[in-house]
């Protein structure tokens, strides 16, 4: 494994606008048309902000903190939110009007995800996953022996991978039996499908990375590629949008993995963070990876692992989101700060090679 750290251009990012919201910013998401930014806060409020920073709509969505925001794919206005109060709500985000309350009982809803086509919505709370088609409930998957830690939809919208404290599982929406994928001892903490392929990656509590190439009819018997990625629990996974390139994070450690369809993988360690990494995401064009940590450090990397920008902000960064069009990055922090940065010298970025 090689360690890459080069002198960065600290002026690569320009602050476009900044606002202070009503509580810790817990999640951020851009609308599908990229015209507005949606923010969820620790006091249960939701905000819609224009792409130039103007306040558009603000409403109280939950009785306790917002945990997840998920705009419906293909819709400029439909927004799903989940909270510590156990509610899952569909909103018309333009006016902050509730279209449907899908769930309002039980404990904290920790995960929320639309299938890629926007047809199905899944929500995970403790040991259960609830599934909806629009406002119609398709049932609840519950197992008292497994706690859901993370989940992710396959590209086909028919398979949902669930990382649990008892391993990694694959749910099929056609009602067939649950499949347990081969897993090393220890909890599966994170899971992510490659955006345009059949490859599934999972990180474990023991610091391992496992990668499967799964066809739609796979019965889970294929052996994964297993890599020792980190000394601690894998807390973040992010696939490159176009290439078999995966970023992983555990504590302050960040790594890039080249994962060809066959053969061994090569890992690169990127060393800049000194506190646990709290958020990580690739830009839509794949030219930048953003990583942020508990101390407020924000880094930009290119797809080869070279450091492009290294900035120290005032507060712990809690979440970040790239705007779907253009090179703009929204950041939320622990003090309620919500900011948007633009890359002011895009010509300095290496063109990504698909």
WOKA-V762964 format. One record per residue. RES is the residue in one letter. SS is DSSP state (A for helix, B for strand, O for the rest). PHI is phi in whole degrees, 0 to 359 (999 if undefined). D_CENTER is the distance of its C-alpha to the mean C-alpha in Angstrom with 2 decimals. Layout:
res = <RES;RES>
ss = <SS;SS>
phi = <PHI;PHI>
d_center = <D_CENTER;D_CENTER>
This chain:
res = <X;X;X;X;X;X;X;X;X;X;X;X;X;X;X;X;X;X;X;X;X;X;X;X;X;X;X;X;X;X;X;X;X;X;X;X;X;X;X;X;X;X;X;X;X;X;X;X;X;X;X;X;X;X;X;X;X;X;X;X;X;X;X;X;X;X;X;X;X;X;X;X;X;X;X;X;X;X;X;X;X;X;X;X;X;X;X;X;X;X;X;X;X;X;X;X;X;X;X;X;X;X;X;X;X;X;X;X;X;X;X;X;X;X;X;X;X;X;X;X;X;X;X;X;X;X;X;X;X;X;X;X;X;X;X;X;X;X;X;X;X;X;X;X;X;X;X;X;X;X;X;X;X;X;X;X;X;X;X;X;X;X;X;X;X;X;X;X;X;X;X;X;X;X;X;X;X;X;X;X;X;X;X;X;X;X;X;X;X;X;X;X;X;X;X;X;X;X;X;X;X;X;X;X;X;X;X;X;X;X;X;X;X;X;X;X;X;X;X;X;X;X;X;X;X;X;X;X;X;X;X;X;X;X;X;X;X;X;X;X;X;X;X;X;X;X;X;X;X;X;X;X;X;X;X;X;X;X;X;X;X;X;X;X;X;X;X;X;X;X;X;X;X;X;X;X;X;X;X;X;X;X;X;X;X;X;X;X;X;X;X;X;X;X;X;X;X;X;X;X;X;X;X;X;X;X;X;X;X;X;X;X;X;X;X;X;X;X;X;X;X;X;X;X;X;X;X;X;X;X;X;X;X;X;X;X;X;X;X;X;X;X;X;X;X;X;X;X;X;X;X;X;X;X>
ss = <O;B;B;B;O;O;O;O;O;O;O;O;B;B;B;B;B;B;B;B;O;O;O;O;B;B;B;B;B;B;O;O;O;O;O;B;B;B;B;B;B;O;O;O;B;B;B;B;B;B;O;O;O;O;B;B;B;B;B;B;O;O;O;O;O;B;B;B;B;B;B;O;O;O;O;O;O;B;B;B;B;B;B;O;O;O;B;B;B;B;B;B;O;O;O;O;B;B;B;B;B;B;B;B;O;O;O;O;O;O;B;B;B;B;O;O;O;O;O;B;B;B;B;B;B;O;O;B;B;B;B;B;B;O;O;B;B;B;B;B;B;B;O;O;O;O;O;B;B;B;B;B;B;O;O;O;O;O;B;B;B;B;B;B;O;O;B;B;B;B;B;B;O;O;O;O;O;O;B;B;B;O;O;O;O;O;O;B;B;B;B;B;B;O;O;O;O;O;B;B;B;B;B;B;O;O;O;B;B;B;B;B;B;O;O;O;O;O;O;O;O;O;O;O;B;B;B;B;O;O;O;O;O;O;O;B;B;B;B;O;O;O;O;O;B;B;B;B;B;B;O;O;B;B;B;B;B;B;O;O;O;O;O;O;O;B;B;B;B;B;O;O;O;O;O;O;B;B;B;B;B;B;O;O;O;O;O;O;B;B;B;B;B;O;O;O;B;B;B;B;B;O;O;O;O;O;B;B;B;B;B;B;O;O;O;O;B;B;B;B;B;B;O;O;O;O;O;B;B;B;B;B;B;O;O;O;B;B;B;B;B;B;B;O;O;A;A;A;O;O;O;O;O;O>
phi = <999;258;252;245;204;237;296;257;274;287;261;295;258;250;288;274;196;211;225;250;266;276;190;312;280;264;202;227;204;275;295;299;273;64;275;214;253;253;231;247;236;291;266;91;274;236;227;241;237;289;289;256;96;281;289;252;215;219;207;272;262;219;282;224;302;286;259;214;236;218;299;287;304;85;240;277;235;281;232;258;229;227;216;293;278;86;269;236;230;261;239;272;290;295;242;69;260;289;271;197;258;276;211;210;227;89;273;309;271;261;226;210;204;273;295;301;271;74;278;238;237;243;226;246;222;57;251;225;236;257;229;229;247;64;264;271;286;257;110;232;265;226;213;293;267;234;256;282;254;193;205;202;276;285;301;285;70;247;231;239;271;234;272;230;284;242;125;250;232;237;262;254;283;275;90;287;296;296;252;262;276;306;215;287;303;103;293;273;264;220;214;204;271;299;304;232;204;253;266;244;242;221;252;240;295;275;90;270;242;238;227;244;255;248;280;300;260;293;264;84;270;295;279;276;281;245;231;276;262;217;284;234;296;286;250;216;226;211;281;298;293;227;240;283;232;234;259;230;220;215;59;272;268;238;224;249;236;274;238;293;303;218;95;278;251;248;250;235;268;250;247;213;280;245;240;305;285;254;205;199;198;276;293;303;272;78;275;226;249;261;226;219;224;293;268;90;278;239;237;242;232;271;288;264;97;278;284;261;208;218;236;253;263;283;233;301;275;258;198;211;207;282;292;301;238;83;261;233;233;264;226;243;228;288;264;94;287;228;227;231;241;245;282;269;226;299;293;281;278;291;298;281;257;287>
d_center = <25.49;26.00;24.92;24.32;24.77;26.76;28.02;25.51;26.41;25.44;26.41;23.91;21.93;23.89;23.14;23.38;23.30;22.48;22.79;23.04;21.58;23.01;20.80;17.90;14.95;12.32;9.83;10.26;10.17;12.90;15.36;15.94;19.07;17.51;20.40;18.72;15.88;14.94;14.54;14.60;16.77;18.02;21.28;19.93;20.47;18.59;19.42;19.59;20.44;21.96;20.86;23.90;23.00;25.38;24.73;24.87;24.20;23.58;23.88;23.65;21.22;21.20;23.78;21.35;18.03;15.21;12.26;9.98;10.65;10.39;13.03;14.90;14.86;18.28;19.18;19.64;20.35;18.91;16.13;15.01;14.53;14.67;16.43;18.22;21.29;20.28;20.18;18.11;19.43;19.54;20.60;22.41;20.49;23.51;25.67;23.49;25.43;24.30;24.77;24.29;23.48;22.09;22.15;23.79;24.87;23.71;21.49;18.14;15.46;12.43;10.08;10.27;9.73;12.19;13.78;13.82;17.28;16.57;19.21;17.66;15.47;14.55;14.28;14.54;16.89;18.44;20.28;19.82;17.73;19.10;19.14;20.48;21.91;22.22;24.02;25.49;24.42;24.26;24.58;22.92;22.27;23.46;24.53;25.96;25.49;21.71;18.99;15.57;12.93;9.93;10.17;9.48;12.04;14.33;15.45;18.65;17.21;19.63;17.85;15.16;14.29;14.19;13.96;16.79;19.17;21.69;19.91;17.82;18.87;18.82;19.74;21.68;22.05;25.70;26.68;27.50;27.21;24.14;23.68;23.04;21.91;23.67;22.09;23.37;24.44;21.91;18.80;15.90;13.05;9.96;9.99;8.83;11.36;12.63;12.25;16.05;17.49;18.31;16.78;14.70;13.51;13.43;13.80;16.45;17.91;20.70;18.73;19.11;17.02;18.12;17.90;19.54;20.84;21.19;23.29;23.21;26.26;25.31;26.59;24.44;27.38;26.16;25.85;22.62;22.60;22.24;21.62;22.09;19.21;19.32;21.89;19.48;16.63;13.50;10.72;7.97;7.79;7.34;10.01;12.38;12.81;16.44;17.51;17.36;15.80;13.05;11.91;11.86;12.41;14.70;16.40;17.40;17.47;15.47;16.45;16.45;17.66;19.74;19.71;22.65;23.46;26.18;27.36;25.99;22.92;23.23;21.13;21.21;20.70;19.68;21.37;21.02;19.14;21.41;19.23;16.06;12.93;10.69;8.01;7.67;7.28;10.14;12.46;13.29;16.52;15.25;17.70;15.57;12.89;12.19;12.01;13.05;14.77;16.75;19.82;18.56;18.60;16.66;17.02;16.82;17.58;18.88;18.16;21.17;19.98;22.32;21.55;21.86;21.46;21.51;21.73;22.34;21.40;23.12;20.59;17.67;14.45;12.03;9.26;9.28;9.00;11.24;13.93;14.27;17.82;19.26;18.07;17.02;14.33;13.84;13.61;14.07;16.11;17.89;21.07;19.81;19.72;17.77;18.51;18.11;19.16;20.58;21.39;25.15;26.31;24.34;27.35;26.57;23.46;24.33;23.94;21.48;23.34;21.93>
